[in-house]
Amino acid sequence: MDVTGAAVVRLTTTDLDEAREVCGAHLYPRTLRLTDPAAGFAARFAFLHAGPFTVGDMRYGAEIAGACGELGDYHVNLPLTGSFAAAQAGRPVTGAPGHAGVYRPVGDTVLHRSGADCHFIALRLRRAAVEGQLAAELDRPVRGPIRLSARMDTRAGHGRICAGLIRWFAAGIEEPAGLAQCPAVADPLAEALIAALLLSTGHQFRDALAAVDPATGGAPACPARALTRVADAVRADPARAYTAGELARIAGVGVPTLRHGFRRRFGVGPMSFVWRERLAAARAELLAADAPVDLADGLVAAVARRWGFGHPARFAARYRSRYGVGPRDTLRGEG
């Protein structure tokens, strides 16, 4: 996954044809109509295009209906307020606060109604990214489409995690230079979002996915040379936007095999190893810095962000846990 080149598009319109055109351009071609032709229409849309997905902050401002045909990709609609009722290939798909509607790539899609008060986040996930990640997790080919169930409970468990990550990416629409558009931060979170979606909905691979032991992955031993190849790649370029899937490709093994191998050799999983190396790179930069005391906070924040740590306080806590001193202490030459 790679969010490089992420782009934000915004639109406020009272023109139904313009709304249809914009939604078609940034999500899927569709028909769109007012259920009450006399009702006012005041839509607000904002779209973030980032690598394998598109996220949209959607308000129609009137009750609408329409149809999309087949989507071609996986999709989630997460209502923040209001509700909608749709169907895909005859399966009911509904959404309201507390549960999201989930769509498959195949099957004609009909929107029966989306309420005037419905404010939702739309997430389009490229089919190849979802099926490729599932194949990497299972370490075997996936012959899709994945028959995801139409409803995701967002109040607990993996569904709550998935909804939280969807909201995090949607918040990135308001920050044109924010972390949602920083590959080192966003790529692993996009991978986590897909994993949470796959674990929070029913489908034909659900039992096999749940059976993957997080400690061993039920996987064969990872060759030492493969582990060395990955570790060397990370140390050579810790700022690169790695995901578990990308590291597994470097190793030439499946994700479960790589995880098991890393835990046995390094005591941590592959992504924890990446963050450990980034922390070491941030420490090296702080040790080499020569900053006045009054600029210390700004420098620490800049270094943290440069190495993918978006929250300065959490960076400081992680740094102290690893090195026994805070980043400001390192700047003062105290460790």
C-alpha positions in Angstrom: 0.0 0.0 0.0 1.2 3.5 -0.7 -0.7 6.7 0.1 1.9 8.8 -1.8 0.1 11.5 -3.8 -3.0 11.6 -1.6 -5.4 14.2 -2.8 -8.4 16.0 -1.3 -11.5 17.1 -3.3 -14.4 19.1 -1.8 -17.8 20.2 -3.1 -20.8 22.0 -1.8 -23.7 22.0 -4.2 -27.5 22.5 -4.5 -27.4 20.9 -8.0 -28.4 17.3 -8.1 -26.8 16.7 -11.5 -23.5 18.1 -10.2 -23.7 15.9 -7.1 -24.3 12.9 -9.4 -21.3 13.7 -11.5 -18.9 14.3 -8.6 -20.0 11.2 -6.8 -19.6 9.2 -10.0 -16.1 10.6 -10.6 -14.8 10.0 -7.1 -16.7 6.8 -6.1 -19.0 5.1 -8.6 -21.2 6.1 -11.5 -24.8 6.2 -10.3 -28.3 7.5 -10.7 -29.5 9.9 -8.0 -33.0 11.3 -7.3 -34.9 13.1 -4.6 -37.6 11.0 -3.0 -39.5 14.2 -2.7 -39.0 16.3 -5.8 -40.1 19.4 -3.9 -37.5 19.0 -1.2 -34.5 21.3 -1.0 -31.1 19.8 -1.8 -27.9 21.0 -0.2 -25.1 18.4 -0.4 -21.6 18.6 1.0 -18.9 16.2 -0.1 -15.2 15.8 0.6 -13.0 13.0 -0.8 -9.5 11.8 0.1 -7.8 9.7 -2.5 -5.0 7.7 -0.9 -3.4 4.7 -2.5 -5.7 1.7 -2.3 -8.7 3.5 -1.0 -11.0 6.5 -1.3 -12.7 8.0 1.8 -15.6 10.4 1.4 -17.3 12.6 4.0 -20.9 12.6 2.7 -24.0 14.7 3.4 -26.8 14.9 0.8 -28.9 17.3 2.9 -32.1 15.7 1.5 -33.6 12.2 1.3 -32.3 10.6 -1.8 -32.4 7.3 -3.7 -30.6 5.8 -6.7 -28.6 2.9 -8.1 -24.9 2.2 -8.8 -24.7 -1.2 -10.6 -21.7 -3.3 -9.7 -19.1 -1.5 -7.6 -16.0 -3.5 -8.7 -14.4 -2.9 -5.3 -15.2 -3.5 -1.6 -17.0 -0.7 0.2 -18.1 0.4 3.6 -20.7 3.1 4.5 -20.3 4.2 8.1 -23.1 6.5 9.3 -22.3 9.1 11.9 -25.9 10.4 12.1 -29.1 9.3 10.4 -29.6 6.0 8.4 -29.8 4.5 5.0 -31.3 1.4 3.4 -29.9 -0.3 0.3 -29.6 -3.6 -1.3 -26.9 -5.4 -3.3 -27.8 -8.4 -5.5 -31.0 -8.7 -3.4 -29.1 -8.6 0.0 -30.3 -5.9 2.3 -27.5 -3.4 3.3 -28.4 -0.9 6.0 -26.5 1.5 8.1 -27.1 3.6 11.2 -25.0 4.7 14.2 -23.8 1.4 15.7 -23.5 -0.5 12.5 -22.1 0.0 9.0 -23.2 -1.3 5.7 -20.6 -3.5 3.8 -20.7 -4.1 0.0 -19.0 -6.6 -2.2 -17.4 -5.9 -5.6 -20.1 -7.8 -7.5 -23.9 -7.5 -7.6 -26.0 -4.5 -8.7 -26.4 -2.0 -5.9 -29.6 -0.1 -5.2 -30.1 2.7 -2.7 -33.7 2.7 -1.5 -33.3 5.7 0.8 -30.7 7.8 2.5 -32.3 10.1 5.1 -32.0 13.9 4.9 -30.1 13.8 8.2 -27.7 11.0 7.1 -24.1 12.0 7.5 -21.8 9.1 6.7 -18.2 8.2 5.8 -17.9 6.2 2.6 -14.8 4.0 2.2 -13.9 2.4 -1.1 -11.3 -0.3 -0.8 -9.6 -1.6 -4.0 -10.4 -5.2 -4.6 -6.8 -6.2 -5.3 -5.6 -4.6 -2.0 -8.2 -6.5 0.1 -7.8 -9.8 -1.6 -4.0 -9.5 -1.7 -3.8 -8.8 2.0 -6.1 -11.8 2.8 -3.9 -14.0 0.7 -0.8 -12.8 2.5 -2.4 -13.4 5.9 -3.5 -16.9 5.0 -0.3 -17.6 3.0 -2.2 -19.1 0.1 -4.1 -17.8 -2.9 -7.5 -16.2 -2.5 -10.0 -16.9 -5.2 -12.5 -14.0 -4.7 -14.6 -12.3 -4.4 -14.7 -12.4 -0.6 -18.4 -12.8 0.3 -18.4 -10.2 3.1 -21.6 -10.0 5.2 -23.6 -6.9 4.7 -23.5 -5.6 8.3 -20.6 -4.7 10.5 -21.2 -4.0 14.2 -19.2 -0.9 15.1 -19.8 -0.9 18.8 -17.3 -3.5 19.9 -14.4 -5.8 18.9 -12.8 -5.6 15.5 -15.8 -3.7 14.1 -15.1 -0.9 16.5 -11.5 -0.8 15.6 -12.3 -0.8 11.9 -14.8 2.1 12.4 -12.2 4.1 14.4 -9.6 3.7 11.6 -12.2 4.8 9.0 -12.9 7.9 11.1 -9.2 8.5 11.5 -8.7 8.5 7.7 -11.7 10.7 7.2 -10.3 13.2 9.7 -7.3 13.5 7.4 -9.6 15.3 4.9 -9.4 18.3 7.2 -5.6 18.2 7.3 -4.1 18.5 3.8 -0.6 17.9 5.1 -1.7 15.5 7.9 -0.6 12.1 9.0 -3.3 10.4 6.9 -1.3 11.4 3.9 2.1 10.4 5.4 2.9 6.9 4.0 5.0 5.8 7.0 2.0 6.3 9.3 -0.9 5.7 7.0 0.2 2.5 5.1 0.3 0.3 8.3 -3.0 1.7 9.5 -4.6 1.0 6.1 -3.4 -2.6 6.4 -4.8 -2.7 10.0 -8.1 -1.3 8.7 -8.4 -4.1 6.1 -7.5 -6.7 8.7 -10.2 -5.4 11.1 -12.8 -5.4 8.3 -11.9 -9.0 7.5 -12.1 -10.1 11.1 -15.4 -8.1 11.9 -17.5 -9.5 9.1 -18.6 -13.0 8.1 -17.2 -14.5 4.9 -16.0 -17.8 3.4 -12.5 -17.3 4.7 -13.4 -16.1 8.2 -12.7 -19.4 10.0 -9.4 -19.9 8.3 -8.4 -16.3 9.1 -9.4 -16.7 12.8 -7.5 -20.0 13.0 -4.2 -18.2 12.2 -2.3 -18.4 15.5 -0.9 -14.9 16.2 2.1 -16.5 18.1 3.1 -19.0 15.4 0.7 -18.4 12.5 0.6 -22.1 12.1 3.5 -21.4 9.9 6.7 -23.2 8.9 10.1 -21.8 10.1 11.3 -18.7 8.4 14.7 -19.1 6.7 17.4 -17.1 8.5 18.5 -15.4 5.3 14.9 -14.2 4.7 14.9 -12.6 8.2 18.3 -11.0 7.6 17.2 -9.7 4.2 14.2 -7.9 5.8 16.1 -6.6 8.8 18.9 -5.2 6.5 16.3 -3.5 4.3 14.6 -1.9 7.3 17.8 -0.7 8.8 19.0 0.7 5.4 15.7 2.7 5.0 13.7 2.9 8.2 11.6 5.8 6.9 10.1 3.7 4.0 6.3 3.1 4.3 6.5 -0.6 5.3 3.5 -2.9 5.9 3.6 -6.5 7.1 2.6 -7.5 3.6 5.5 -5.5 2.0 8.0 -7.0 4.4 6.8 -10.5 3.7 7.3 -9.8 0.0 10.9 -8.8 0.7 11.4 -12.0 2.6 9.7 -14.1 0.0 7.5 -15.8 2.6 4.0 -15.5 3.9 3.0 -13.0 6.6 2.4 -15.6 9.3 5.8 -17.2 8.6 7.5 -13.8 8.8 5.8 -12.9 12.1 6.7 -16.1 13.7 10.3 -15.8 12.5 10.7 -12.3 13.7 9.3 -13.1 17.2 11.7 -16.0 17.5 14.8 -14.1 16.3 14.2 -10.5 17.4 11.6 -10.9 20.1 9.1 -8.6 18.3 6.9 -8.8 15.3 8.1 -7.3 12.0 6.2 -4.0 12.3 7.4 -3.5 15.9 10.9 -4.0 14.5 10.3 -1.2 12.0 9.1 1.2 14.7 12.1 0.2 16.9 14.5 1.1 14.0 12.6 4.4 13.4 13.0 5.2 17.1 16.7 4.5 16.9 16.9 6.8 13.9 15.1 9.6 15.7 17.5 9.1 18.7 20.5 9.4 16.4 19.1 12.7 15.0 18.5 14.1 18.5 22.0 13.1 19.6 23.5 15.0 16.6 21.3 18.1 17.1 22.5 21.3 18.5 19.3 23.2 19.5 18.7 26.1 22.0 16.6 25.1 25.0 13.7 27.3 23.9 13.5 25.4 20.6 13.7 21.9 22.1 10.0 21.1 22.0 9.7 22.2 18.4 12.7 20.1 17.4 11.5 17.0 19.2 8.1 17.3 17.5 9.7 17.8 14.1 12.0 14.8 14.5 9.1 12.6 15.8 6.9 13.5 12.8 9.8 13.0 10.4 10.1 9.4 11.6 6.4 8.7 11.6 5.5 9.4 15.2 2.5 11.7 14.9 1.8 12.5 18.6 4.8 14.1 20.4 3.6 12.9 23.9 3.3 9.3 22.8 6.6 9.6 21.0 8.2 10.8 24.3 6.6 8.0 26.3 7.8 5.4 23.8 11.3 6.9 23.7 11.5 6.9 27.5 10.3 3.3 27.7 13.1 2.3 25.2 16.0 4.4 26.4 15.2 5.3 30.0 15.3 9.1 29.3 13.1 11.5 27.4 13.9 13.0 24.0 14.6 16.4 25.6 17.1 14.8 27.9 18.9 13.5 24.9 19.0 17.0 23.4 20.6 18.2 26.6 23.2 15.4 26.4 21.8 13.5 29.3 21.3 10.1 27.6 
